[in-house]
Amino acid sequence: MSGLERYIIEEMNEIHIPVLWSEVLQYLAPKSGESYLDLTAGYGGHADKILEVTQNYNEAVLNDRDQNAIEFLKAKYQKVKLEIRHDDFYNTALQLVENEKKFDLILADLGVSSPQLDRGERGFAFSKDARLDMRMDQRQNLDAWSIVNSWSERRLREIFVQYAEASEGRAAVWARAIVSARPVETTAELAEVIRRTTGHYERTHPATKVFQAIRIVVNDELGLLERSLPLIVKLLKPGGRVGIISFHSLEDRIVKDFFREESSLGLESRLEVVTKKAIVAEKTELANNPRARSAKLRVARRR
Ligand SMILES: C[S@@+](CC[C@H](N)C(=O)[O-])C[C@H]1O[C@@H](n2cnc3c(N)ncnc32)[C@H](O)[C@@H]1O
């Protein structure tokens, strides 16, 4: 067995179940022959479902910033002719706009994939002790270790207020604890530093929000989303649909506000909102896929 084959089997074992996939099909409503841009193709779960309907591989572009996902997609789709891009979705959207490409269907399923969370060495999760990393794109320099060990107490406090939505007081306690504990090498060490500031806790580990904030900064998650949304509109054909799945309120607010603004300009509006309220997972999906718990889908149509 080749290294690549072994690697693919390992990844398959940690299979990523696409969230809200039947709702994506319902609201994006793909049709035979339509073109498709998947900005966060990951392990191709949603792409499979959509391409099964469109059957238009020649006009499909699958993008992801994660090297492992790209290797997986290349192997998975080696027998069909579709374009696979290894970049962040802002760069990809920019290049596609420059090349005057247009699509009937665009999907962005934001956040992390199950293999990113489950593979300890990626350093995303405190349940798997590993060097602090959290980079979705392994080619990038900025990682969680450098933020935790070299950013000033004031900057740490600011990101906890902004991206963990913590109170000033709580953010200051976390930032102080981290700076005093340096060097903080691993995910488990960071989780313990934060836990010690809280003592007893009930359901959610107090480090969850701290990890969220650091991950958002490492991957510039909100900045890239904000800058990409106007490009996505340009990439849609008239009548084309875009679906965005977000996993926390900061992302969802950006999508909701953008869709609202773009659909409330009267005759100037470029979008029409298809999902008046965010679509969330049904109980049956939640029972099988805990990742779907915080997923919210919003869909809009290009006028
Ligand atoms: C939730 S997973 C997508 C799973 C995919 N829909 C599937 O069904 O297999 C999110 C993926 O988005 C990628 N990603 C997140 N932000 C990105 C960005 N700004 N540019 C490109 N890829 C990104 C991550 O690397 C990850 O593979």
The ligand as a MOL file (V3000), in Angstrom:
LIG
                    3D

  0  0  0     0  0            999 V3000
M  V30 BEGIN CTAB
M  V30 COUNTS 27 29 0 0 0
M  V30 BEGIN ATOM
M  V30 1 C -16.3110 22.3490 7.9060 0
M  V30 2 S -15.0250 21.9250 6.8410 0 CHG=1
M  V30 3 C -15.7440 21.7020 5.2660 0
M  V30 4 C -16.2320 20.3390 5.0340 0
M  V30 5 C -16.8120 20.0800 3.6580 0
M  V30 6 N -17.9640 20.9020 3.3910 0
M  V30 7 C -17.1660 18.6260 3.5300 0
M  V30 8 O -18.3450 18.3160 3.3860 0
M  V30 9 O -16.2420 17.7790 3.5730 0 CHG=-1
M  V30 10 C -14.2790 23.4640 6.6560 0
M  V30 11 C -13.1060 23.4820 5.7010 0
M  V30 12 O -12.9400 24.8370 5.3380 0
M  V30 13 C -11.5690 25.0880 5.1960 0
M  V30 14 N -11.4530 26.5330 5.3610 0
M  V30 15 C -11.8310 27.2780 6.4180 0
M  V30 16 N -11.5840 28.5760 6.1850 0
M  V30 17 C -11.0630 28.6450 4.9360 0
M  V30 18 C -10.6290 29.7230 4.1140 0
M  V30 19 N -10.6550 30.9850 4.5530 0
M  V30 20 N -10.1750 29.4410 2.8780 0
M  V30 21 C -10.1610 28.1610 2.4260 0
M  V30 22 N -10.5380 27.0900 3.1610 0
M  V30 23 C -10.9890 27.3470 4.3980 0
M  V30 24 C -10.9250 24.2710 6.2710 0
M  V30 25 O -9.5870 23.9880 5.9500 0
M  V30 26 C -11.7900 23.0090 6.2720 0
M  V30 27 O -11.2590 22.0160 5.4470 0
M  V30 END ATOM
M  V30 BEGIN BOND
M  V30 1 1 1 2
M  V30 2 1 2 3
M  V30 3 1 2 10
M  V30 4 1 3 4
M  V30 5 1 4 5
M  V30 6 1 5 6
M  V30 7 1 5 7
M  V30 8 2 7 8
M  V30 9 1 7 9
M  V30 10 1 10 11
M  V30 11 1 11 12
M  V30 12 1 11 26
M  V30 13 1 12 13
M  V30 14 1 13 14
M  V30 15 1 13 24
M  V30 16 1 14 15
M  V30 17 1 14 23
M  V30 18 2 15 16
M  V30 19 1 16 17
M  V30 20 1 17 18
M  V30 21 2 17 23
M  V30 22 1 18 19
M  V30 23 2 18 20
M  V30 24 1 20 21
M  V30 25 2 21 22
M  V30 26 1 22 23
M  V30 27 1 24 25
M  V30 28 1 24 26
M  V30 29 1 26 27
M  V30 END BOND
M  V30 END CTAB
M  END
